[in-house]
Amino acid sequence: RGERLTFYTPKAICLLSLLPCLGTLRRLLGDVLAAARAEPASEKGPQYAQRLMAQLFYEVPLPPDHATQVVFTTGCGRAANLLDQAFCRDFSFRPLFASLSLPRVFLLLKLVLLEQKVVLTSQTMNPALLSATFEVLRAVLFPFDWEHLYIPVLPSQMRWTLECPAPFLIGVPGGLGDAVVTEDVTVFDLDNDRVVAHASSDVPEATPQALEQPLQWLKGAYPWEQNPANREYWRKYHL
């Protein structure tokens, strides 16, 4: 009875940001996790994680405009950069271009530019990879941006959102299942590179050359994932 017992409780650390700087946030989360795992006897002390979180939330300013870059460090030997929301695309374009062929990418981009209802679904991708796929799509739209309903990962309890009358971009993990979509919704199956349901809207067949050439270059940058033997491995261990 006289012994001191040590009790451990689970703790979750989550970083939320409107900036789509996925790579920077991942590195910052790794630094916070490393600080939280530090031994109490370390020279930085047990309060290092709290100090680091306080720095991120209260001391690091957001870029005031597109011409300003914020550079800061967490004390782990690496500097982090924050840019304006329109320019902080610090993630790989691999999730989108490794999942869909060029004709499907062309069709997807046309539908988004025409502000149509689009659903991306996958039974094998984890939610983080599905969300990254949508951020790649938004980056390809630059200098335009999507101003309508945007749900990269739709919870199963909110499948009724697929009946929204306004344009939307929605990601459905685990597949559609028995969910019913309206005729004006186009569904892309990222697992099998196919269009499950295509809306009957007037989409131009021709792709402008100014749009086709950059997309072809991006597609050619990820040839390894196009091999069917590598696709499953990549989806499972990419994130």
Secondary structure, 3 states (H helix, E strand, C coil): CCCCCCCCCCCCCCCCCCCCCHHHHHHHHHHHHHHHCCCCCCCCCCCHHHHHHHHHHHHCCCCCCCCCCEEEECCCCCEEEECCCCCCCCCCCHHHHCCCCHHHHHHHHHHHHCCCEEEEEECCCCHHHHHHHHHHHHHHHCCCCCCCEEECCCCHHHHHHHHCCCCEEEEEECCCCCCCCCCCEEEEECCCCEEEECCCCCCCCCCCHHHHHHHHHHHHCCCHHHCHHHHHHHHHHCC
